[in-house]
């Protein structure tokens, strides 16, 4: 049975096996239904040591195709720096604007 994501520790437990020891940045998406049950997870992008580009159109297309009502974007920091970067905040804002305009 597919897991239900209710809190941040659920995300960690679900994603750590596929992202925990990666040496390069990766970005994964967890698509969920209205009950917060996982529909699927996919790697949406892989990058270098400290960057990872995301095509928002690909992410939204996947969400629509699997009929997700929500998604969680998850990425790693192989450098070990866990500080929220301004570029991450910009990405979140741009994703919200793009999603609302579609």
C-alpha positions, 0 to 999 in steps of 0.5 A, spaced: 500 500 500 502 507 498 504 511 504 500 517 506 504 523 507 502 527 514 508 530 516 515 532 514 518 526 518 513 522 513 517 525 507 524 524 510 522 516 511 519 516 504 525 519 500 531 518 504 532 511 501 532 514 494 536 521 496 540 520 502 547 518 499 547 522 493 553 525 491 550 530 486 543 534 487 537 531 485 530 534 485 524 529 486 517 530 486 511 526 490 505 526 487 499 525 492 491 524 492 486 528 496 487 524 502 495 525 502 496 518 499 502 517 494 500 516 487 507 516 485 514 519 486 519 521 480 526 524 479 524 530 475 531 533 475 539 531 477 544 536 477 551 537 479 554 538 486 550 544 488 545 546 483 539 542 479 534 545 474 527 544 474 522 545 468 516 547 471 512 545 465 514 538 466 513 538 473 506 540 472 504 536 466 506 530 470 501 532 476 496 533 471 497 526 468 497 522 474 491 526 477 495 529 483 491 534 487 498 536 491 505 535 490 511 535 494 518 537 491 524 534 495 531 535 493 538 534 497 544 538 499 550 534 498 554 539 500 551 539 507 549 546 507 542 546 509 540 553 509 534 555 505 537 559 499 534 565 496 534 561 489 529 556 493 525 561 495 524 564 488 523 557 485 517 556 490 514 563 488 515 562 480 512 555 481 506 558 484 505 563 479 506 558 473 501 554 476 496 559 478 496 562 470 495 555 467 
